[in-house]
Structures are given as structure tokens and as C-alpha cells.
């Protein structure tokens, strides 16, 4: 099963040089004119990212190695985050979801959203690379996080069955809400008669952040390990 990491291109924001102020006579009348040029009571534009955690902070909230099954280690090439800056929000693709995106670590993309304005992710695997657990946190502006959770239910319905890309096997998808995780949570279980084990996908919202976890570990389709990692992240986000 392929598990590529989300490739992210971060565009460094160049610092704009301060504009040089024009020379003035230094008289009190000049100073008063400049001060009165700014409209009285002008409202400061609201920052749409106010209150959101940036990628650096989200990285700190990711579950530590101790939350993963014994024998699993961090996959260095699967770790990424958006750093201290926020990304520009992208519009949601309204086309039918690509069900094959349920196979990748950043499976939140099945909702039509590429991700949040900030994010952090990594994944762990056993030495044989036969089992893996991936975690990601995305922060969204406004009420987008709620819409992401809503879209996940549509994905489960539209991708009830699909063909995987590696083995060309028929995959069955079942989804249901989960109680007791964050503000709201949804889980999907993927199974196939040709797979050795299925996989569990859990999405849980905490305020404006959405936690997404994928697990193929264990004999329960990854259910227990996925819930443990999700719970650990949600505790860190409180």
C-alpha cells in the first residue's frame, strides 16, 4: 500500500523594507497635519489567522513515539510542517472525491481541501514496513474545520467501494461518527479480501483544528492504535 507524504512548497515571505519618510521642516503644524491624515476611529482589519496555531506549534502537539505501537520508528521523509508562517487558504474542490486519496497519509485531501493554513504531520512504521501509523493536524480559518468534518461523511458514502492503486483490489469503506473525541469525530474503516489487514482513518476536530490519523497496525484494522494517537493529540491541543 502506497503511503506518500504530502509534498508542500512553502513560499518564503520577503520582508518589505520600511518606506523612508519624506524630510519635513519639523514644525508643529507639519506634525499635526500628518496625524490628522489618518481617519479617526479607523478599525484595524481582523486577522483571519488570529487564535490559530502555526505549523511550529502544531508540530509540538503531534503524538510522541511512546503513543505508537512498540517497534515503530519515525519515518524521516514523512515529517513536514508549515513552520512559523501561515499559508494562503485554498478553495475546496467540489468535484467527486478521488477515493484513491484514502490510501495516502494526507487523506484529508479527499474532502476537497488541500489542507489548512498551517499543518504538521509525520508517520511511523515497523522495521518491515508492513504496518504504519500516520498523523496530521491542520488548522483552518473561520468555520472551514466544521465543513471538513461534514465533507468526510460524503466521502465515506461516495467511496463505499473503490479499487486500490497498488494491488487493484476492491476496497470496502464504512464510516460512522465517533463519540468522546474532541468537538466531533468521524472514523472510516477500509478493508479488502486481498489485504493482510485493513486500515482505520480517524478525523477529530478540536476548535479550528482537524486531526487526521491513519493506522494499519495490529489485527483490528488499526482501530486501537489510531484512537490512541488521536486521543494523545487532542489532549495536547487543549
LINRAJO-V198875 format. One record per residue. N is the residue number from 1. RES is the residue in three letters. SS is DSSP state (a for helix, b for strand, c for the rest). BURIAL is # if it has 9 or more other C-alpha atoms within 8 Angstrom, else .. D_FIRST is the distance of its C-alpha to the first C-alpha in Angstrom with 2 decimals. Layout:
BEGIN
n = {N/N}
res = {RES/RES}
ss = {SS/SS}
burial = {BURIAL/BURIAL}
d_first = {D_FIRST/D_FIRST}
END
This chain:
BEGIN
n = {1/2/3/4/5/6/7/8/9/10/11/12/13/14/15/16/17/18/19/20/21/22/23/24/25/26/27/28/29/30/31/32/33/34/35/36/37/38/39/40/41/42/43/44/45/46/47/48/49/50/51/52/53/54/55/56/57/58/59/60/61/62/63/64/65/66/67/68/69/70/71/72/73/74/75/76/77/78/79/80/81/82/83/84/85/86/87/88/89/90/91/92/93/94/95/96/97/98/99/100/101/102/103/104/105/106/107/108/109/110/111/112/113/114/115/116/117/118/119/120/121/122/123/124/125/126/127/128/129/130/131/132/133/134/135/136/137/138/139/140/141/142/143/144/145/146/147/148/149/150/151/152/153/154/155/156/157/158/159/160/161/162/163/164/165/166/167/168/169/170/171/172/173/174/175/176/177/178/179/180/181/182/183/184/185/186/187/188/189/190/191/192/193/194/195/196/197/198/199/200/201/202/203/204/205/206/207/208/209/210/211/212/213/214/215/216/217/218/219/220/221/222/223/224/225/226/227/228/229/230/231/232/233/234/235/236/237/238}
res = {UNK/UNK/UNK/UNK/UNK/UNK/UNK/UNK/UNK/UNK/UNK/UNK/UNK/UNK/UNK/UNK/UNK/UNK/UNK/UNK/UNK/UNK/UNK/UNK/UNK/UNK/UNK/UNK/UNK/UNK/UNK/UNK/UNK/UNK/UNK/UNK/UNK/UNK/UNK/UNK/UNK/UNK/UNK/UNK/UNK/UNK/UNK/UNK/UNK/UNK/UNK/UNK/UNK/UNK/UNK/UNK/UNK/UNK/UNK/UNK/UNK/UNK/UNK/UNK/UNK/UNK/UNK/UNK/UNK/UNK/UNK/UNK/UNK/UNK/UNK/UNK/UNK/UNK/UNK/UNK/UNK/UNK/UNK/UNK/UNK/UNK/UNK/UNK/UNK/UNK/UNK/UNK/UNK/UNK/UNK/UNK/UNK/UNK/UNK/UNK/UNK/UNK/UNK/UNK/UNK/UNK/UNK/UNK/UNK/UNK/UNK/UNK/UNK/UNK/UNK/UNK/UNK/UNK/UNK/UNK/UNK/UNK/UNK/UNK/UNK/UNK/UNK/UNK/UNK/UNK/UNK/UNK/UNK/UNK/UNK/UNK/UNK/UNK/UNK/UNK/UNK/UNK/UNK/UNK/UNK/UNK/UNK/UNK/UNK/UNK/UNK/UNK/UNK/UNK/UNK/UNK/UNK/UNK/UNK/UNK/UNK/UNK/UNK/UNK/UNK/UNK/UNK/UNK/UNK/UNK/UNK/UNK/UNK/UNK/UNK/UNK/UNK/UNK/UNK/UNK/UNK/UNK/UNK/UNK/UNK/UNK/UNK/UNK/UNK/UNK/UNK/UNK/UNK/UNK/UNK/UNK/UNK/UNK/UNK/UNK/UNK/UNK/UNK/UNK/UNK/UNK/UNK/UNK/UNK/UNK/UNK/UNK/UNK/UNK/UNK/UNK/UNK/UNK/UNK/UNK/UNK/UNK/UNK/UNK/UNK/UNK/UNK/UNK/UNK/UNK/UNK/UNK/UNK/UNK/UNK/UNK/UNK/UNK}
ss = {c/c/c/c/c/c/c/c/c/c/c/c/c/c/c/c/c/c/c/c/c/c/c/c/c/c/c/a/a/a/a/a/a/a/a/a/c/c/c/c/c/c/c/c/c/c/c/c/c/c/c/c/c/c/a/a/a/a/a/a/a/c/c/c/a/a/a/c/c/c/c/c/b/b/c/a/a/a/c/b/b/c/c/c/c/c/c/c/c/c/c/c/c/c/c/c/c/c/a/a/a/a/a/c/c/c/a/a/a/a/a/c/c/c/c/c/c/b/b/b/b/b/b/b/b/c/c/c/c/c/c/b/b/b/b/b/b/b/b/c/c/c/c/a/a/a/a/a/a/a/a/a/a/a/a/a/a/a/c/c/b/b/b/c/c/c/c/c/c/b/b/b/b/b/b/b/b/b/c/c/c/c/c/b/b/b/b/b/b/b/b/c/c/c/c/c/c/c/b/b/b/b/b/b/b/b/c/c/b/b/b/b/b/b/b/c/c/c/c/c/c/c/a/a/a/a/a/a/a/a/a/a/a/a/a/a/a/c}
burial = {././././#/././././././././././././././././././././././././#/#/././././././././././././././././././././#/#/#/#/#/./#/#/./#/#/#/./././#/#/./././#/#/#/#/././#/#/./#/#/#/././#/#/./././././././././#/./#/#/#/./#/#/#/#/#/#/#/#/#/#/#/./#/#/#/#/#/#/#/#/#/#/#/#/././././#/#/#/#/#/#/#/#/#/#/#/././#/#/#/./#/#/./#/#/#/./#/#/././#/#/./#/#/#/././././#/#/#/#/#/#/#/././#/././#/#/./#/#/#/#/#/#/#/#/#/././././#/#/#/#/#/#/#/#/#/#/./#/#/#/#/#/#/#/#/#/#/#/./#/#/#/#/./#/#/#/#/#/#/#/#/#/#/./././.}
d_first = {0.00/3.76/6.41/9.64/12.87/15.52/18.05/21.48/24.79/27.66/31.07/33.72/36.68/39.86/42.75/45.63/49.00/51.64/54.19/57.57/60.23/63.37/66.54/68.89/72.44/71.44/73.81/73.18/73.33/70.39/68.32/69.14/68.20/64.73/64.13/65.30/62.98/60.02/60.27/61.36/58.75/55.90/52.65/49.77/46.58/44.05/40.98/37.94/35.92/38.56/37.23/33.58/31.85/30.85/27.70/29.55/30.52/27.13/25.65/28.27/27.13/23.52/23.08/24.07/22.41/24.55/22.75/19.46/19.03/20.99/19.50/17.13/18.12/17.85/15.53/18.36/16.63/15.05/18.55/20.66/23.58/26.30/29.12/32.65/32.85/31.70/29.81/31.27/30.01/28.30/29.04/26.54/25.21/26.62/24.80/22.51/19.18/16.15/13.98/10.82/11.76/10.86/7.16/8.70/10.76/13.93/13.47/17.28/17.48/17.11/20.69/22.01/22.75/21.27/22.19/25.44/28.42/27.17/23.91/22.37/18.85/17.03/14.24/14.48/12.57/14.11/15.45/13.08/9.98/8.90/9.81/10.14/12.55/13.23/16.70/18.63/22.23/23.77/27.54/29.07/32.64/34.86/33.34/30.03/28.15/29.61/28.54/24.91/25.00/26.76/24.25/21.38/23.27/23.51/19.77/19.33/22.03/21.01/17.35/18.42/16.42/14.12/12.00/8.31/8.01/6.05/7.90/10.53/10.82/13.05/11.94/14.92/15.64/18.66/20.30/23.46/25.58/25.80/29.22/30.23/27.65/29.19/31.13/28.60/25.06/22.54/19.52/16.84/15.02/12.07/12.27/11.80/13.97/11.49/9.09/10.74/10.83/10.63/10.48/13.60/14.52/18.11/20.34/23.85/26.75/29.41/32.10/30.79/27.53/24.23/21.86/18.19/16.00/12.44/11.93/10.00/13.00/15.67/16.53/17.22/13.83/14.21/17.43/19.90/18.14/17.26/20.93/22.30/20.74/21.80/25.26/25.68/25.05/27.38/30.05/29.90/30.29/33.47}
END
